[in-house]
Amino acid sequence: MALCFLDTSALVKLYARELGSRSLIDLISAERSRCAILALTRVECRAAIRRRQRTGEYSKDAVDLLLQRFVRDMSEYFLVQPMDDPMFLEADGLLDRYALRAYDAMQLAGCMRMARDWPGDDLVFACSDGALARAASDEGLTVFDPEKNETLL
């Protein structure tokens, strides 16, 4: 069984229909994968979904339902990787090596921690951010980009 670590760019595809939603669902279903997220993703996902409400793409009622589902999924479905001081230090090092945004460095540090903590699992980092995907691949992770429906090794 695979373990899919979803960064926010991938996770949102499970709640909002966008390019890559189908390929991510197919990956998770085909592999009978467990899914993991970083604790920080809770805030990033909420921001991304609320942004769709503010732009008029989704109604407030639709967004409220999506967020209720996401909160339920966090407690029932997702493994949630907590954050701690060593993870912040690892993210600092990633920022020194790669041109990443701060939250992206935290996402990658969280995935790398999970890869170490769950060594028997085939871990896949699902991500649709090009710079983050390249950094993750350079760090030795298997990366799946749902928008391109391709895996980087």
N, CA, C and O of each residue as an XYZ file, in Angstrom:
612
protein
N       0.852     -1.178      0.000
C       0.000      0.000      0.000
C       0.892      1.235      0.000
O       1.889      1.283      0.721
N       0.543      2.215     -0.792
C       1.320      3.443     -0.891
C       0.844      4.457      0.141
O      -0.290      4.415      0.618
N       1.742      5.356      0.461
C       1.430      6.496      1.312
C       1.617      7.733      0.461
O       2.730      8.022      0.021
N       0.533      8.473      0.221
C       0.589      9.700     -0.573
C       0.595     10.892      0.362
O      -0.350     11.108      1.121
N       1.668     11.663      0.299
C       1.759     12.895      1.065
C       1.319     14.003      0.124
O       1.955     14.243     -0.902
N       0.231     14.678      0.472
C      -0.360     15.692     -0.398
C       0.030     17.085      0.072
O      -0.286     17.473      1.197
N       0.714     17.838     -0.781
C       0.898     19.241     -0.444
C      -0.408     19.947     -0.800
O      -1.298     19.337     -1.393
N      -0.527     21.193     -0.451
C      -1.803     21.891     -0.621
C      -2.229     21.973     -2.081
O      -3.419     21.869     -2.381
N      -1.279     22.156     -2.995
C      -1.644     22.254     -4.414
C      -2.307     20.973     -4.908
O      -3.113     21.009     -5.837
N      -1.973     19.850     -4.296
C      -2.621     18.579     -4.648
C      -3.901     18.379     -3.839
O      -4.936     18.005     -4.391
N      -3.831     18.625     -2.548
C      -4.981     18.374     -1.677
C      -6.237     19.101     -2.145
O      -7.327     18.528     -2.143
N      -6.087     20.344     -2.539
C      -7.253     21.135     -2.961
C      -7.978     20.458     -4.114
O      -9.185     20.637     -4.273
N      -7.265     19.688     -4.916
C      -7.881     19.001     -6.052
C      -8.905     17.946     -5.614
O      -9.732     17.516     -6.418
N      -8.854     17.538     -4.367
C      -9.851     16.601     -3.857
C     -11.154     17.307     -3.477
O     -12.190     16.657     -3.334
N     -11.110     18.614     -3.315
C     -12.273     19.370     -2.847
C     -12.797     20.361     -3.871
O     -13.970     20.731     -3.826
N     -11.958     20.793     -4.785
C     -12.370     21.733     -5.827
C     -11.996     21.132     -7.175
O     -10.861     20.699     -7.378
N     -12.937     21.109     -8.073
C     -12.674     20.535     -9.395
C     -11.709     21.456    -10.135
O     -12.008     22.622    -10.390
N     -10.543     20.903    -10.474
C      -9.552     21.642    -11.236
C      -8.664     20.667    -11.981
O      -8.759     19.457    -11.779
N      -7.806     21.182    -12.839
C      -6.902     20.345    -13.598
C      -6.131     19.434    -12.649
O      -5.490     19.913    -11.714
N      -6.185     18.147    -12.880
C      -5.471     17.184    -12.062
C      -6.325     16.484    -11.021
O      -5.871     15.518    -10.407
N      -7.546     16.943    -10.807
C      -8.403     16.311     -9.795
C      -8.611     14.831    -10.103
O      -8.462     13.988     -9.218
N      -8.952     14.509    -11.342
C      -9.234     13.123    -11.714
C      -7.996     12.242    -11.568
O      -8.092     11.128    -11.053
N      -6.837     12.723    -12.013
C      -5.636     11.882    -11.951
C      -5.206     11.647    -10.504
O      -4.680     10.580    -10.190
N      -5.417     12.621     -9.619
C      -5.093     12.414     -8.204
C      -6.037     11.390     -7.582
O      -5.595     10.503     -6.852
N      -7.320     11.505     -7.864
C      -8.291     10.537     -7.349
C      -7.968      9.139     -7.874
O      -8.042      8.160     -7.133
N      -7.611      9.052     -9.153
C      -7.252      7.754     -9.731
C      -6.028      7.166     -9.034
O      -6.008      5.972     -8.735
N      -5.014      7.979     -8.772
C      -3.808      7.495     -8.097
C      -4.138      6.956     -6.710
O      -3.718      5.859     -6.340
N      -4.887      7.731     -5.957
C      -5.227      7.326     -4.594
C      -6.067      6.056     -4.604
O      -5.854      5.164     -3.783
N      -7.012      5.970     -5.520
C      -7.890      4.800     -5.597
C      -7.145      3.558     -6.075
O      -7.309      2.477     -5.508
N      -6.334      3.709     -7.107
C      -5.641      2.563     -7.688
C      -4.645      1.960     -6.706
O      -4.505      0.739     -6.625
N      -3.970      2.799     -5.975
C      -2.954      2.338     -5.040
C      -3.546      1.954     -3.678
O      -2.836      1.455     -2.806
N      -4.852      2.190     -3.504
C      -5.478      2.023     -2.187
C      -4.616      2.734     -1.142
O      -4.306      2.188     -0.083
N      -4.245      3.957     -1.475
C      -3.290      4.709     -0.686
C      -3.883      5.293      0.581
O      -5.055      5.665      0.648
N      -3.031      5.354      1.566
C      -3.318      6.211      2.704
C      -2.809      7.587      2.316
O      -1.842      7.707      1.564
N      -3.447      8.610      2.818
C      -3.031      9.970      2.492
C      -2.570     10.686      3.748
O      -3.147     10.534      4.825
N      -1.519     11.469      3.581
C      -0.966     12.237      4.686
C      -0.870     13.697      4.272
O      -0.682     14.022      3.100
N      -1.003     14.563      5.261
C      -0.831     16.001      5.042
C      -0.060     16.575      6.222
O      -0.024     15.987      7.303
N       0.545     17.712      6.003
C       1.200     18.449      7.063
C       0.141     19.224      7.836
O      -0.837     19.678      7.242
N       0.309     19.384      9.134
C      -0.664     20.111      9.951
C      -0.952     21.503      9.373
O      -2.089     21.971      9.424
N       0.056     22.150      8.836
C      -0.080     23.480      8.246
C      -1.055     23.506      7.068
O      -1.648     24.541      6.767
N      -1.211     22.376      6.417
C      -2.069     22.293      5.235
C      -3.507     22.652      5.560
O      -4.253     23.107      4.693
N      -3.892     22.448      6.804
C      -5.250     22.820      7.233
C      -5.532     24.286      6.926
O      -6.601     24.622      6.417
N      -4.586     25.148      7.230
C      -4.755     26.585      7.013
C      -4.639     26.923      5.528
O      -5.424     27.713      5.005
N      -3.668     26.327      4.855
C      -3.484     26.606      3.431
C      -4.695     26.167      2.610
O      -5.119     26.883      1.703
N      -5.250     25.006      2.919
C      -6.404     24.504      2.182
C      -7.621     25.401      2.407
O      -8.343     25.732      1.466
N      -7.834     25.784      3.647
C      -8.957     26.686      3.954
C      -8.817     27.985      3.170
O      -9.792     28.476      2.602
N      -7.616     28.540      3.136
C      -7.383     29.789      2.403
C      -7.677     29.609      0.913
O      -8.305     30.467      0.294
N      -7.228     28.504      0.347
C      -7.437     28.261     -1.082
C      -8.921     28.099     -1.419
O      -9.388     28.600     -2.442
N      -9.643     27.410     -0.568
C     -11.075     27.199     -0.831
C     -11.864     28.479     -0.584
O     -12.762     28.801     -1.362
N     -11.550     29.213      0.477
C     -12.233     30.498      0.719
C     -11.955     31.490     -0.402
O     -12.818     32.304     -0.733
N     -10.755     31.433     -0.994
C     -10.431     32.320     -2.120
C     -11.420     32.087     -3.258
O     -11.811     33.033     -3.942
N     -11.822     30.842     -3.465
C     -12.794     30.553     -4.526
C     -14.154     31.177     -4.218
O     -14.882     31.568     -5.130
N     -14.492     31.270     -2.941
C     -15.728     31.954     -2.546
C     -15.608     33.450     -2.829
O     -16.525     34.060     -3.378
N     -14.482     34.030     -2.454
C     -14.295     35.485     -2.617
C     -14.263     35.908     -4.079
O     -14.656     37.027     -4.409
N     -13.800     35.023     -4.957
C     -13.771     35.357     -6.385
C     -15.110     35.070     -7.063
O     -15.298     35.394     -8.236
N     -16.044     34.457     -6.320
C     -17.354     34.152     -6.882
C     -17.421     32.820     -7.603
O     -18.457     32.473     -8.170
N     -16.328     32.069     -7.590
C     -16.321     30.757     -8.257
C     -17.262     29.786     -7.557
O     -17.959     29.018     -8.221
N     -17.293     29.807     -6.218
C     -18.166     28.959     -5.414
C     -18.969     29.826     -4.457
O     -18.506     30.874     -4.008
N     -20.170     29.377     -4.155
C     -21.010     30.093     -3.192
C     -20.502     29.851     -1.767
O     -19.747     28.910     -1.525
N     -20.915     30.692     -0.843
C     -20.542     30.522      0.559
C     -21.033     29.179      1.076
O     -20.305     28.485      1.786
N     -22.270     28.800      0.726
C     -22.811     27.519      1.186
C     -21.986     26.339      0.659
O     -21.715     25.388      1.392
N     -21.593     26.408     -0.609
C     -20.782     25.327     -1.183
C     -19.429     25.244     -0.483
O     -18.955     24.150     -0.179
N     -18.810     26.385     -0.228
C     -17.506     26.409      0.444
C     -17.642     25.888      1.874
O     -16.795     25.127      2.341
N     -18.698     26.293      2.563
C     -18.904     25.798      3.928
C     -19.009     24.272      3.948
O     -18.455     23.626      4.838
N     -19.715     23.694      2.977
C     -19.830     22.230      2.893
C     -18.490     21.576      2.576
O     -18.137     20.558      3.172
N     -17.744     22.157      1.640
C     -16.423     21.613      1.315
C     -15.507     21.632      2.534
O     -14.784     20.667      2.784
N     -15.535     22.720      3.286
C     -14.669     22.838      4.461
C     -15.107     21.878      5.566
O     -14.263     21.331      6.276
N     -16.409     21.668      5.720
C     -16.875     20.673      6.694
C     -16.359     19.289      6.326
O     -15.919     18.528      7.188
N     -16.418     18.975      5.049
C     -15.920     17.674      4.584
C     -14.417     17.554      4.825
O     -13.936     16.506      5.258
N     -13.682     18.622      4.546
C     -12.236     18.605      4.758
C     -11.900     18.392      6.238
O     -11.024     17.589      6.555
N     -12.573     19.089      7.134
C     -12.316     18.931      8.569
C     -12.627     17.500      9.003
O     -11.878     16.913      9.783
N     -13.717     16.941      8.505
C     -14.054     15.546      8.817
C     -12.977     14.599      8.289
O     -12.550     13.680      8.988
N     -12.548     14.832      7.060
C     -11.516     13.985      6.470
C     -10.203     14.068      7.244
O      -9.478     13.078      7.348
N      -9.897     15.250      7.787
C      -8.665     15.391      8.566
C      -8.671     14.455      9.767
O      -7.642     13.877     10.116
N      -9.820     14.310     10.393
C      -9.870     13.464     11.588
C     -10.101     11.988     11.269
O      -9.713     11.118     12.049
N     -10.730     11.700     10.128
C     -11.102     10.315      9.828
C     -10.231      9.642      8.769
O     -10.133      8.415      8.752
N      -9.609     10.398      7.905
C      -8.975      9.807      6.741
C      -7.476     10.101      6.646
O      -6.683      9.198      6.379
N      -7.091     11.344      6.860
C      -5.705     11.740      6.654
C      -4.833     11.454      7.864
O      -5.257     11.625      9.007
N      -3.610     11.016      7.598
C      -2.573     11.043      8.617
C      -2.075     12.485      8.632
O      -1.757     13.042      7.581
N      -2.005     13.085      9.801
C      -1.584     14.481      9.890
C      -0.200     14.535     10.528
O      -0.013     14.140     11.679
N       0.766     15.031      9.754
C       2.149     15.158     10.213
C       2.273     16.426     11.051
O       2.116     17.527     10.524
N       2.554     16.289     12.353
C       2.729     17.489     13.180
C       4.039     18.197     12.841
O       4.928     17.624     12.210
N       4.139     19.435     13.266
C       5.335     20.236     13.031
C       6.059     20.444     14.362
O       5.429     20.560     15.412
N       7.402     20.491     14.300
C       8.190     20.710     15.502
C       9.464     21.474     15.136
O       9.701     21.754     13.961
N      10.274     21.809     16.123
C      11.478     22.600     15.880
C      12.441     21.934     14.894
O      12.955     22.621     14.011
N      12.710     20.626     15.003
C      13.604     20.023     14.006
C      13.081     20.141     12.575
O      13.871     20.246     11.637
N      11.766     20.124     12.400
C      11.208     20.283     11.060
C      11.450     21.699     10.539
O      11.734     21.889      9.357
N      11.337     22.691     11.425
C      11.633     24.064     11.016
C      13.098     24.194     10.601
O      13.410     24.885      9.631
N      13.993     23.533     11.332
C      15.414     23.558     10.973
C      15.648     22.891      9.624
O      16.453     23.369      8.824
N      14.949     21.794      9.369
C      15.080     21.135      8.073
C      14.557     22.043      6.959
O      15.156     22.115      5.886
N      13.457     22.725      7.206
C      12.919     23.666      6.214
C      13.909     24.802      5.966
O      14.061     25.248      4.829
N      14.584     25.275      7.018
C      15.621     26.308      6.841
C      16.679     25.827      5.851
O      17.074     26.559      4.944
N      17.134     24.586      6.038
C      18.140     24.029      5.139
C      17.636     23.918      3.708
O      18.384     24.167      2.763
N      16.369     23.544      3.545
C      15.781     23.458      2.207
C      15.741     24.831      1.543
O      15.978     24.955      0.341
N      15.441     25.857      2.328
C      15.414     27.224      1.788
C      16.810     27.686      1.372
O      16.950     28.499      0.458
N      17.836     27.171      2.038
C      19.209     27.509      1.651
C      19.624     26.809      0.351
O      20.481     27.307     -0.378
N      19.011     25.653      0.064
C      19.378     24.881     -1.124
C      18.495     25.156     -2.336
O      18.947     25.004     -3.471
N      17.254     25.554     -2.117
C      16.292     25.687     -3.214
C      15.546     27.018     -3.120
O      15.408     27.596     -2.042
N      15.073     27.483     -4.260
C      14.269     28.707     -4.317
C      12.807     28.346     -4.061
O      12.005     28.252     -4.990
N      12.476     28.144     -2.780
C      11.125     27.752     -2.377
C      10.486     28.859     -1.548
O      11.174     29.682     -0.945
N       9.161     28.863     -1.532
C       8.431     29.705     -0.585
C       8.487     29.022      0.776
O       8.698     27.812      0.864
N       8.299     29.791      1.820
C       8.447     29.273      3.186
C       7.517     28.088      3.447
O       7.961     27.058      3.954
N       6.236     28.220      3.107
C       5.305     27.120      3.366
C       5.652     25.888      2.533
O       5.451     24.758      2.979
N       6.176     26.106      1.319
C       6.573     24.964      0.500
C       7.746     24.221      1.133
O       7.798     22.991      1.096
N       8.683     24.964      1.713
C       9.796     24.316      2.418
C       9.276     23.503      3.600
O       9.789     22.419      3.880
N       8.273     24.013      4.287
C       7.682     23.255      5.397
C       6.990     21.988      4.884
O       7.105     20.925      5.494
N       6.276     22.102      3.770
C       5.616     20.921      3.188
C       6.652     19.845      2.859
O       6.459     18.672      3.176
N       7.753     20.254      2.220
C       8.780     19.290      1.840
C       9.456     18.706      3.077
O       9.714     17.503      3.127
N       9.743     19.531      4.062
C      10.342     19.022      5.303
C       9.400     18.021      5.983
O       9.850     17.004      6.511
N       8.119     18.306      5.969
C       7.137     17.385      6.554
C       7.083     16.063      5.817
O       6.994     15.007      6.442
N       7.135     16.108      4.493
C       7.122     14.879      3.701
C       8.399     14.075      3.940
O       8.354     12.851      4.063
N       9.524     14.759      4.004
C      10.792     14.064      4.247
C      10.776     13.394      5.619
O      11.292     12.287      5.773
N      10.192     14.051      6.609
C      10.074     13.451      7.940
C       9.211     12.200      7.876
O       9.554     11.170      8.458
N       8.088     12.292      7.165
C       7.202     11.132      7.068
C       7.903      9.988      6.355
O       7.722      8.828      6.724
N       8.702     10.297      5.338
C       9.442      9.251      4.631
C      10.397      8.528      5.580
O      10.589      7.317      5.467
N      10.987      9.259      6.503
C      11.881      8.631      7.484
C      11.092      7.861      8.535
O      11.515      6.789      8.967
N       9.946      8.402      8.950
C       9.151      7.773     10.008
C       8.369      6.547      9.537
O       8.010      5.696     10.351
N       8.102      6.447      8.245
C       7.329      5.339      7.678
C       8.169      4.665      6.586
O       7.749      4.647      5.428
N       9.325      4.119      6.913
C      10.257      3.629      5.893
C       9.762      2.434      5.090
O      10.260      2.210      3.987
N       8.825      1.670      5.582
C       8.345      0.501      4.854
C       7.309      0.821      3.806
O       6.928     -0.050      3.024
N       6.845      2.059      3.776
C       5.802      2.453      2.836
C       6.409      3.044      1.569
O       7.463      3.679      1.612
N       5.737      2.831      0.444
C       6.116      3.484     -0.797
C       5.495      4.871     -0.765
O       4.308      5.041     -1.047
N       6.314      5.860     -0.418
C       5.804      7.218     -0.261
C       5.872      7.965     -1.581
O       6.882      7.922     -2.284
N       4.790      8.646     -1.905
C       4.704      9.498     -3.085
C       4.308     10.893     -2.609
O       3.351     11.060     -1.854
N       5.064     11.886     -3.066
C       4.764     13.286     -2.751
C       3.929     13.842     -3.889
O       4.442     14.028     -4.992
N       2.655     14.112     -3.646
C       1.766     14.659     -4.665
C       1.820     16.178     -4.593
O       1.553     16.776     -3.551
N       2.169     16.787     -5.717
C       2.431     18.221     -5.730
C       2.298     18.749     -7.152
O       2.753     18.105     -8.097
N       1.682     19.912     -7.311
C       1.553     20.515     -8.632
C       2.312     21.834     -8.739
O       2.044     22.632     -9.637
N       3.239     22.065     -7.848
C       4.087     23.257     -7.888
C       5.437     22.842     -8.457
O       6.121     22.004     -7.870
N       5.827     23.412     -9.582
C       7.027     22.982    -10.287
C       8.306     23.063     -9.460
O       9.066     22.096     -9.411
N       8.556     24.196     -8.812
C       9.788     24.354     -8.032
C       9.820     23.383     -6.859
O      10.860     22.796     -6.561
N       8.699     23.217     -6.205
C       8.621     22.299     -5.069
C       8.795     20.855     -5.532
O       9.480     20.071     -4.875
N       8.185     20.506     -6.648
C       8.313     19.149     -7.184
C       9.768     18.837     -7.535
O      10.255     17.745     -7.242
N      10.465     19.793     -8.163
C      11.874     19.569     -8.510
C      12.731     19.411     -7.263
O      13.603     18.543     -7.215
N      12.491     20.244     -6.254
C      13.251     20.141     -5.000
C      13.004     18.788     -4.340
O      13.941     18.148     -3.864
N      11.753     18.354     -4.312
C      11.420     17.062     -3.699
C      12.106     15.930     -4.447
O      12.634     15.007     -3.827
N      12.102     15.991     -5.767
C      12.768     14.975     -6.566
C      14.278     14.991     -6.301
O      14.898     13.936     -6.172
N      14.862     16.179     -6.221
C      16.292     16.298     -5.915
C      16.628     15.735     -4.537
O      17.747     15.278     -4.306
N      15.656     15.769     -3.618
C      15.857     15.221     -2.277
C      15.609     13.710     -2.228
O      15.680     13.100     -1.161
N      15.319     13.115     -3.384
C      15.175     11.668     -3.455
C      13.762     11.142     -3.305
O      13.566      9.932     -3.186
N      12.775     12.023     -3.306
C      11.389     11.585     -3.170
C      10.779     11.278     -4.536
O      11.158     11.875     -5.543
N       9.839     10.349     -4.559
C       9.026     10.115     -5.747
C       7.927     11.168     -5.738
O       7.217     11.321     -4.743
N       7.786     11.889     -6.838
C       6.843     13.008     -6.919
C       5.819     12.714     -8.005
O       6.169     12.307     -9.113
N       4.554     12.924     -7.675
C       3.476     12.789     -8.652
C       2.832     14.148     -8.843
O       2.350     14.750     -7.884
N       2.820     14.639    -10.091
C       2.155     15.904    -10.419
C       0.801     15.573    -11.036
O       0.733     15.130    -12.183
N      -0.284     15.785    -10.279
C      -1.610     15.429    -10.813
C      -1.996     16.231    -12.052
O      -2.737     15.732    -12.899
N      -1.508     17.466    -12.172
C      -1.877     18.282    -13.332
C      -1.273     17.731    -14.612
O      -1.884     17.822    -15.677
N      -0.084     17.162    -14.518
C       0.585     16.576    -15.679
C       0.350     15.074    -15.761
O       0.685     14.440    -16.762
N      -0.229     14.508    -14.705
C      -0.457     13.063    -14.604
C       0.849     12.302    -14.863
O       0.891     11.330    -15.618
N       1.920     12.787    -14.202
C       3.212     12.135    -14.379
C       3.972     12.057    -13.058
O       3.742     12.833    -12.131
N       4.874     11.102    -13.013
C       5.694     10.874    -11.819
C       7.133     11.236    -12.115
O       7.690     10.843    -13.141
N       7.730     11.988    -11.207
C       9.161     12.301    -11.262
C       9.864     11.410    -10.267
O       9.386     11.228     -9.147
N      10.977     10.861    -10.656
C      11.748     10.005     -9.752
C      13.037     10.683     -9.361
O      13.826     10.120     -8.602
